[in-house]
Amino acid sequence: MPKQTGAIYWNGKLVDDPANFFVPPRSAYTPQIPQLFSYSLQDNLLLGLDTRKIDLAKAIELAVFERDVADMPEGLLTLLGPKGVRLSGGQLQRAAAARMFVRQPELLIFDRKTRRKPLALDMGISRQGLLSPVKRLSGFSHSDII
């Protein structure tokens, strides 16, 4: 959607072309209903990334997903089934968040309109840029900048 008025700044610099600026790897998006594939959890988190170049354990920790992974019968090698049917809704969200963190984006976009408190706050995210839509004005109570 083209900009109608105003200006967009990123770290104090004008963004002339937001459509081409806010794309991976600079930004990452987790939809309200994440899509996973009928592969292992590890394959779903990496989506082809080289394990030697990333810190998968750190991404899982940031997503508050360690306990879930530890409880899975084969850990990261657990097959998730079609669309991740073996995961609960919360596990699905945490897996999608870990997939974002693996990529180390500057801007995190969480689409969690159904919750009063953004998922990112549960994860203790504070240093990265965060965009999280809210349904009610009370949802902004945890925001630094609106």
N, C-alpha and C positions, 0 to 999 in steps of 0.2 A: 504494500500500500504506500503510495508516494506521500512524502512529507507535505503537509499543507501550510504550516506556519512554524516559526521557531527554529531553533538550532539544536543539534545534538553534539555534545562534547564527551570525549573519552579521555580521562586523565588530563584534563585541561586543554586538549587539542580538539579543534573542530573536526567533526566527521562529515565529509562532503558526500559520501556515498554509503549510507548505512546498510543498504541491501547487500553490498559486497564487502562491507567491513565486519559486520556481526555474523560471521559464518565460521564454521570449524576451521582451524583448531582454536580460534580466539573465543568462541562461544560454544556452549553445549546446552541441549534442551532435553528435559525429561517430561514426557507427556503425562497427563492424568492417568491414562491407562497405557503403561509401557508395553512395547512389543518385544518379546523374547522368542528365540527360535528353538527347535527341537534338537539342541546340541547340549554339550556340557555347560555347566555354569561358567567355567573358565572361558570357553569359546564365546559365550554370550557377552562376557565382560570385555574381552579383548577385541572381538570382531576383526581379527586378522593382524593386530599389532604384535610386534616382536616382544616376547616376555623379557628378553635381556635388556630392553631399553626403557622399561617402565617399572614402577613400584606397585605391583598389584596388591600386596599386603597393605600398603598405605591407603590405597583407594578403598579397600574393603573396610579398613578402620575408620576412615572419614565417613563412610556410609553407615556406620554403626551396624555392620553386617557380620562381624566376626563370629558371634555366638551362633547365628543362623548357619553359617558355613561349617562351623565345627560340628553342629548337630546333623548335618547331611550325611547320609550313609557313605558317600565317597568324596566328601568335601568338595573341592572345586571341580572334580571330575564327575560329579553327579549329573546324570542326564535329566533335563528339565521337562521333557515331553513337549508336545505341540503347544506353542504360545506360552510356555512356562507353567503349564497346569499343575505341576508339582509344588509350586510356591504359593504361599498365602498372598493376599493383597499387599500387606506390609513388606513381605520379603521381595515381592515383585518390584515395589518402589525402591527398596534399598539396593537391589541388584541393578536397577536402572541408574540410580545415583552413583554406585560404584563404577559403572560403565562410563559415566561422565567424568568422574574424578581421575580415572586412568589416563584420560586425555589432557589433564591439567589445563583446562580453559581459564581465561581471565573472567569471563562472564558465565554465570550459571543461571539457567532459566528453569524453574520448577513450576509445573502447572498442577497445583494442588488446590483447586477452588473449593473442594469439599471440606477442608479443615480450617478451623479458626486460626491455628498457629501453623505457619509454613513448616514443611518437612525439614527444610534447611536449618531452621533454628533447633530442631531436635538433634541435628547432627553437629551443632556447634560451629557452623560456618560463619565466619565474621570477616575474614581478610579478603575474600574474593568478591567481585561484583555479583550481586544477586538480584534477580528479578523474579518475583513470585506474586501472581495475581491473588486478590482476596475477594471474597463475596460480600463482606460487610465492612463498614468503616472500622469496626473494632479489630479487624485483622491487621490494621496498620499499627497497632499499639506496640509491636515489636520492631518497627522500622526505624532506622536512623534518618533516612532521607526518603521523602515521599514525592 
